[in-house]
Amino acid sequence: MNIIVREFGETPDGQIVHSFSIYQDDGTFCTLLSYGAALQRLLMPDRAGRVQDIVLGFDDLDGYLGPRNPFFGALVGRHANRIGGASFELDGKTYDLARNNGANHIHGGIKGFDKVVWHGEPISTPEGPAVNFYYLSPDGEEGYPGNLDVQVTYILTADHRLIIRYTAVSDQKTVINLTNHSYFNLAGFGDVLFLYLCRL
């Protein structure tokens, strides 16, 4: 297993953020961050065998903490996409959520899973080296019911696959819709159109 763990920065409230880089022997690798359980870099070979970074990400923590971060590579939750009117009904009870998209709720709220520091741990799996990230979302966070134990595992295989597996267990009925919010560019990061989109 070839995984290198480094300090990536510190949040304003003093939490240390780590990066986890998973390497394969042929030079492919990915870098994951404990902030937002985010995929920061993914270097894969093109058809000519040239290894290029094919996802967008920031070079430092300030970029992820800034207001212009469009969820680069982050794990989005508890609920990806919009919930109209920032509320939902479950078993006859209405739950009011944080409004962070006009009158609506989007991508988990004001402080969704993309804005928390996860616990990361390098592991070995049958498919290849991996990193497990864990987070406990307490009952009532952003308006959602139930204490929710969440785990995401990123696996980089020798045959150039990135596998992302999610599990979540709640002690109450709740709603959940997890996803990864990476922006992929198979032409590599230097593409002019992609650099333009970065500035929007």
N, C-alpha and C positions, 0 to 999 in steps of 0.2 A: 504494500500500500504506500503510495507516494502522495501524501497530503501535507502541505506546509501551512501552518497557522501563524498569522502575524497580527499585531495591533494595527487597526485601521484608523482609529480616532476615538474621540470622547464626546459624548452628547452633552448638551448644556447642563443636564442634571447630574453629570459625573459618571455615567455608565460607559464602560470601555466597550468599543465595537471591534470585533475581530474579522479578519478575512481568512477564508479557507480556500486554498488553491489545490485542486485535484489534477494530477498530471498522469498522462499515459506515456509509454515509452516512445511513441512516434512523434511527440511534440504537441499533441492536442492537450488542451487543458481548459478548465473553467475555474473562475473565482467567484466565491459566494461570500456574502456579508451577513453578519448576525443582525445588522440593522435592517429590519423588514424581511429577513430571510431572503435577501435579494440575490439574483444572478447578476453579477457585475460584468463578467467577461466570459466569452465562450469561443475558444479558438479551435476551428475545425478546418480540415483541408478542403480546397475546392477540387474540381475535376482534374486540374493540372498538378495537384499535390501541394499547392501553396497553402500554408496555414494562415488563416486570417480571423480576426475577431468579428463575429457575426451578430452580436447584440450590442445595444446601446447601454452605456453606463457612465457614471461620473468617476473621475480619477481620485476624488477625495470625499470625505464625509460631508463637508460643507455643501456640496452639490446635492446630496440626498436630503439634507436638512432644509434646504432652501425652498422658497415658495413656488419655484418654477419646475420642480421635479414632477414629471408626468408619470409617477409610479414606476420609474425605470427598474425593470427586473424583479419587482417586489412581489411577495406573497400578499394577495389582496383578500381581505376578509374583515369581519365575519361574512359579509355578503358582497360578492362582486356584482357590479352593475348597480342600477338605480332601484330604489324602493319608493314608489310614488307616494307623495304626501308624508314621507318619513315616518310611516307607521305600518304595522301589520297586525292582523288578528290571529290568535292561536288559542284554540279551545275556548272561544267566547271572550277572551281577554284581549284588549288592545294594548300594544306596546309602542310607545312613542320613542323614536330614534333621533339621533343628532341630525340636524338639517345642515348639510354642507354642500348642497347642489340646488340653490334656490330653495324652493319649498320641499325638495326631495332629499333623500339620503343616498349617498353613493360610496361604493368601495369601502364600507365598514365605518364610515363616519369621520369625525374630526381627527381622531387618533385611532385609525384602523390598524390592522396587523402590519401594514407597510411602515408604520412609524413607531414600532416598539422594538426593543432589543431582545432577540431570541437567544436561548442557550443553544450553542452549537457543539457538536461532538463528531469527530472523524470516526468512521466505522468501515468495516469490510463487509461486502455482500457477495453472493455468488456471481452477480453480474459485473462487479467491479468495485473500486474504491468509492466511498460515498461520505456525505455529511448529513447527519440528522440534526434538525432544528426543532426545539420544543418551546411552547409558550402556553401559559395558563391564562386564559381570558376570564376574569372574574365575573360573577353574576352581576348584571346591570351595566357592564361596560358598554358605552355608547348606546345604552337602552336595551340591549339584548338580554333575554333571560338565560339563566343557567351558567354554572361554572363549566368552562369548555377547555378541555385538554386537547391541544392541537400539536400535531407532529407533521413535518414535511421532510422527505428524504430526497436528496439529489444524488444520482448515481451517474458516473461517467464511465462508459463501457469502452473496451478496446476496439470495438467496431464502429466507433463514432456515433454513439447514441447518448443523449442526455435523458435520463429517466427521472420523472418527478412523481413521487407518491405522497398522497395526503391521507392522514387519518385524523379523526376528531371524535371525542367522546364527551357528552354533556350529562350533567346530573339532573337536568330538566328538559322538557320538550323545548326546542328552539328551532331557529332557521339557520342554515349555513350554506354557503356557496363559495368555495375557495377556488382561486386560480392564480397562475403566475402571469405577471403583467410585463413580459419582456417585449421589446421592439426588435424584431429580427431584420437583418439586411444581409442576404446571402452573397451580395457582391462585396462585402467587407465594409468596415466602418468608414473608409475614406470617400465613399460615394457622395457626389455633390448634392443630390436630391435629399439624401438622408441628413447631411449637415444642415441643409436649409430647414428641414422639418424640426431639427433639434432647437432651432432658434425661435420657433413659433410659440 
